[in-house]
Amino acid sequence: MTEVNIGEPLSGFEVLAFFVADHAVTAEGKVYVNGAFFERVYYPVFPAPLASIAVVALLRVSAERFQRDHQLVVELQEAGNDKPLVSIQGSFRALPAPDAEPGEPGQVPLAIPLTGFSLPRAGDYYFVLSINGHEAASYKVRAVQVGFLAQVSPQAPAGGSGEQQEE
């Protein structure tokens, strides 16, 4: 579930969407997404390596915030632990669309791939989006430990043909 924190410090920004997906990319102002909006992941053992995951955000930026550099941080935090497991930092600059009317806000689509890290244990994790040092949104994912189900194929009895052998 996405929790959005829109307050005075984030004036000029609106988080339209913030979620995780198996894969996501941006192109031509659009976000292309596969396997999105999940809230649970299941693993038989921990630590559990995450092969690939993407964090997706769609921001609406007011015209007053155009042509300025803005700081963006995406972190993965384990519930109850202040130190993030992953922290991606960067900056972006919003520009008006070529056909925008004066004062019209713009949209900034983001797809941030995260690879090469593990979840240390079962429990709740939060992807947190911060803009210019202020938390803007969070998305919770629960990691659950599940057991293996062994599937045994039926086999022919020893001796092969099923006929009785002579003694």
Helices and strands as residue ranges (DSSP letters): E 2-4, G 8-10, E 13-27, E 30-36, E 40-43, E 48-50, E 53-61, G 63-65, E 69-78, E 86-93, E 106-114, E 117-119, E 123-131, E 134-145
